[in-house]
Amino acid sequence: MVIKVLGTGCKKCKELEQNVRMAIAQLQIDAQVEKVEDIGKIMSYGVMSTPALVVNEKVVSTGKLLSVDELMGVLK
């Protein structure tokens, strides 16, 4: 599983990345987490508000800081 956190480095983007890592640890799943900060790459996903979350190249959330519990539901 490849998980990408899209964001330009704002506080919520960093928190989302931390929450993703905690959710992965709790679910004990094998996943690669990437932080994408390049605005061109972010826009290539059609994302206009950050933070955004991409799982296996599918955008699953935009403009929202998901909690660890919400992320666990998305990643199961």
N, C-alpha and C positions, 0 to 999 in steps of 0.2 A: 504494500500500500504506500502510495506517495501522497503526502499531505503538504499543501502549500498555503502559507499564510501570506496574504497580499496586503501590503501597507507600506507607507512611506517612512515609518519609524515613529509614529505617534504613540502615546501612552497605551491606548486601547489595542493597537496592533501588537505591541510587545506583550501585553497581558494575554491576548488571544494565543500567542505563541506559547506562553508559559502554561496556559490552560490546556492546550493541545497536548503538550508533553506530559502533563499530569494525567490526562484522560488515557493516553496511550499506556502509561505505566500502570494505571489501575486496571485497564482491560487486558494487560499483558499481551499486546499485539505487536507484531513486527511491522514497523512503519518508518518511513524516511520523512523527516520534517524539513521543509525548505522555507526560508524567508525570502520573499520576492519584494524588493523595494523599488525596482526600476519602473517608472510610471508608464513607459511604453509597453512593458510586459504585462503590467496590471491591466491596462486598457485593452490589450489583446484578448483578454478573457471577457470583455464587455462589462467590466466592473467600473462603476462610476462613484461608488462610495466604499470607503474602507473603515475598519478592517474587513477583509473578505477571506473566505476559506474555500479551498479547492481540494477535492479528494479524487484521486485518480483522474485528473484533468476535467472534473465536473464541478462547476461552481455550486456550492451547497449553502452559502450564506454570504450576504453583503451588508455592510453598514451596521453590524451588530457585534457586540462583544459577547460571545457565547460562554456560558458557565461550563465548568468541568462536567456537570451532570448532563447538560444539553449536548455537549460534545460526545460524551459516551453514547448517547442515543443515536447520534449521527454516525459514529464510527463503528457501531456494532455490525 
